[in-house]
């Protein structure tokens, strides 16, 4: 079972409002690594989304959101699995964040320094945009191979391995 299949299994039972589109995608057994069919972001929107995702899950001694393919994952969920009404607060929030950075720092969010991005994104905490993008970023990161295998303590086979063999003399597995 790969990590995206595990996500499908985990989310199939229910999810919060921030994961409603992701829940639909998982239940529909969609390819979560595919390209969106209903494109809603232009190039500027993609750069903005990538910068937001990388600010939420930055590259440190482990890969960040961009290396894990999170922006593409989030775009797929927003584009194909959120309704227009559900995605509206996200798109409006992203535009407002970009405008806030332009007035506060003289450039787009993607052009800001890491410290400026962190400051600007912190001001959006509590908004629908922040809740949804943070949730999708974290889910996309930890269900990617890069995100899961790069974490300290990653163990692909938890538990202790004990070889079991059939003892012909006793007719039992030991």
ABEGO torsion letter per residue (X at the ends): XBAAAAAAAAAAAEBBAAAAAAAAAAAAGBBAABBBABBABBAAAAAAAAAAAAAABBBBABBBAAAAGAAAAAAAAAAAABBAAAAAAAAAAAAAAAAAAAAAAGBBAAABBAAAAAAAAAAABGBAAAAAAAAAAAAAAAABAAAAAABBGBBABBEBBBBBBBBAAAGBBX
